[in-house]
Amino acid sequence: MSENQNLLAEQRRALILDEVRRRGGVRVNELTRKLGVSDMTVRRDLDALARQGVLEKVHGGAVPVVEASTHEPGFEAKSGLELNAKEDIARTAASLVAPGTAIALSGGTTTYALAHHLLDVPDLTVVTNSVRVADVFHSAQRTSGRRQGAATVVLTGGVRTPSDSLVGPVADQAIGALHFDVLFLGVHGISAEAGLSTPNLAEAETNRRLVQSARRVIVVADHTKWGTVGLSSFATLEQVDTLVTDSGLPTEARAEISEHLRRLVVTDEAAEPGPDGQADIVRRAENAGSTADI
């Protein structure tokens, strides 16, 4: 991290959290030097991150929170994390959506960000088990009125989780009767061994149904999700067609992922072939239109 007096609070906190997770702990005086800000500013940032439950303050610094595999943060707690990465991922994923397709969006803060970028894609049919995602489309229609080409949104129903996803038998039955071209899937954790996982057993089953009902599966996940393992796995990496992530993903993780996926998309990086041609790393398309991928 380079010194920068002009970092926004959100950017500073993302950098601090990355440093804590990478090193297993940091001291306040180290952060003041690296960030070029005052001791008081660093302590305020640590207080804010501690309130979100993503690190633990200790005397003179902070350490990572060791989460149980059953711990499920609420939507608000997750929504303040890795905002820039999620926005980049959402913009990139939206460029992969062709007009007139049937897509599904799972619950999560990254798919919530993606939903905002899909409002101007015409004639979509959107299936979602996320209350937050559905509200993005419904709010747009309430604000601007029903316009030609506006998305048709199907909300599955079900029991609400802390992350505002709808899960359980009602959601599972609704999803099982549908078929969509592409699923955009947010995840709690992703690893080579456990695949895609979540701390919520009912959500795991609903996510399995989403994967089974999709012709193609695109996972949208920032780099902090790599190596995290929740209580229940619901898909292997081989069941994923594409992972859209950010440039914070370590080199060794990219190599490991490339052994399992057909395509790896890293925002803001030049295109280059993955090992044995099994994955592509592509540059984010700021103004990309539809793609033949979907």
N, C-alpha and C positions, 0 to 999 in steps of 0.2 A: 504494500500500500504506500503510495507516495503522499507527501504532505500537500494539503490543499485546503486553504481557508474557506473556499467557496462551496464545499460540499453541502448539499442539502441534508437535513436531518435523516431523511429516509435513506440516502446513499451512505451516510456515515454508519448508520445502524446496520445496514446490510454488510458493509465491510467489517464492522466489529464482529458480527455474528459469524461470518466466514472465518475470521481469524481465530475466534474462540473454538469453533468446530475443528478447524485444521490443526491447531496446536494443542487442543485440550485444555486451554486456559490462557488468559492474558492478564497483565497488570495495568492499572490505570496509567502509570507513568510511561509505559511502552506505547499505549494508544495515543496519548497526548503528543508524543514525538512523531509517531507515524502519520497521524491525521493532521497535525499542525493546528490543534485547537486547545482550548483551555481545559484544565483539570475538571472544572465545574461542568463544562459541556459534555465531556466523556461520562461523568457520573450521571448526568441527566439521561444520556443515551442508554447507559446500563440499567438505570431505573425503568425506563420505558420498555426495554427488551425483557427485563425480569417480570414486569407486569403482564407481558404477553406470554410468559411461561416458556420462553425459548432458551434462556440461560439463567444461571443462578449467581447472584452476587456473593462474593466472599471478601474477606478483609484484603483490601488493596487491589481487587480486580474482579474477575468473573470466570466461571467454568461452565461447560455445557450441562444441560439438563439431561440426565439419564432417564429416558422415557421407557415405561413398560410397553410391551408389544400390544397391550389392550388400551393404551392411552389414545384418546381421540380428541384433538383440539377442536374447538368450535370454529364456525366460519369467520367470526370477527377476529379471533386470535390469529388465524392463518392469513387473513386478507391483508394484513400490514407487512407481510414478509415477502422479500424478493420481488418488489413491485415492478422494477424496471425489467427484470428477467421475464416475468409473467407477461408484461405488455409486449415485449419483443416476440415471445413465443406465440402469443395470441395473434399478433399481426401476421406472423409467418404462416401459422396454421390457417388463418382465414384466406390467405392467397391460394390455398390448395382446394378451396371449395368452389365447385362449378354451379352456376345458376340452375335451378330446376331439379336439384337432387334431393333425396331424402337422407337426412343426416340425424345422428343421435349425439347428444351432449350429456355426459355423466355429470354428477355433482362435483363441486370443487371450485376453488378460487381462480384457477387458470382457465377452466372452461367458462366461468363467469366473465372473465376478461375477454375471452374469445367471442362470446355471444354479442358483445358490443360491436365487434368488428364485422359481424355477419348481418347487421341490420340493413345494409344496402345491397346485399346479394339477393337478386330477385328470385321469387318463386320457389323458395326453399320450403320443405316440410321438415320440421324440427321435432324430434321426439326427445324428451328429457325427463329425468327423474329428479331434477333440481328445481326447487321452488325459486331460487335466486335467478337461475338462467331463464325460466319461464317469465319471470317478472320483467326481465330486460326487454323482451319482445312485447309483452303486454303494455308496459309503460310507454314504449315508443309509439304504439298504436293509440294509446290514450292521449298522448301529447300532440301527435301530428295527424291523427285520424287514420282510418283504414285506407291505405293507398294501394294502387295496383301493384302487384308483385310482392306484397308484404308476406312474410313467412306465415305458414300455417303451423301452429304449435300444438303438440300433443303432450300433455302433462300426465304422467303415468298414474298418479295416486300412490298411496302407501303410507307407511309410518315414517315420521320425520326423524332424522338423525341430528346429532349436534352440528354437523356440517351442512344442514339444511337439504340433505338428499332424502328422497322418498324410497323406502325399501320395504321388503317383506312380501308376503304372498300376493297381495293385490298388485304391487309393482311388477313382480315376477311374471304373473299371468298376463298382464297387459303387454309387457315387452316380448314375451314368448310368442305372442300372436302377430308380431310385426316383423318386417324385414326392411332394413335400410342400407343405403349404399356405403356409408362411412360412419364409423363411431369415433368421436373424439373423446378420449378417456383421460380424466385426471386421476392421479394415483397418490396414495399416502406414502408408498415406498416401492422401490424397484431395485432388484439385485439379480445377479446371474443365477444364484442358487434358488432363491424364493420366488423369482419372477415378479409379478405385480401383487401387492398385498395391501391389506387394510386392517385396522384394529377392530372393525365392526363385522361380526359374523353374518348378520343379515345383509349388510351392504355387499359383502363378498359374493353372496349368492345372486343378488341383483346384478352385480357387475358381470358375473358369469353369463347370465342371460343376455346382457347387452352384447358381450363379445360373441356369443353364439348366433345372435340375430343380425350381425353386421357382415357385409361382404368384405370390408376392409377395416382395420383397426389402426388408428393413429393415436399414440399416447402423447399427451402434452404435459411435460414435467420439467421443472427447473433442476439445476444440478444438485441441489441439496437433497433431493429425493433418492439419489443413487446411494445404495448401501443401507437404506432404511428398510426394516422388515417389520410388518405388522403381524397381528395374530394369525390372520387367515390369508393364504394365497388364493387367487382366483383365476390367474392366467399365467402361462409361461411366456418367456420372451419370444419363443418361436411362434406364438399366436399373434404377435404384434407385427404389423407391416412396416410402420414408420414410427420413430421417436423424434419428436420436435423438442429440443432443449436449448440451453444457453451456453455461452462460451466458457462458463465456469466449470464445465464437466472436465475432470482430469483426463489426461492423455491415456492413462492405463485403462480407465473406465470406457473410453471410446473404443479402444481396441477390443475389450472384452464384449461390449455390446455388439460390435460389428460382426462378431462370430455367430450371433444369433438372429440379427435383424436384417431384412433386405435393405433398409434405408435408415440412415441417421441424418437428421437435419439439425445443424447447429447454427443459430442465428448469428448474422454478421460475420461469417467466415467464408473464405473463398472455397470454391468447389474443388474437391480432390477425391480420388477413389479410396475406398476403404480397403482393408486387407482382402486380397483375392477377389476384389470387385464386389464384395458382398454388401457394402454399404456406401452411400454417398454422403458427403458433407457439403451442403449447398449454402450459398449466400441468401440471406433474407431478401425477399422481393418486396420492396416498399409499395410498388403500385402494380403488383402482378395481377393478371386477370385469372381466368379459369385455366386449369391444367388438365392434360390428358391423363394424369395419374388417377383421377377420380371419375 
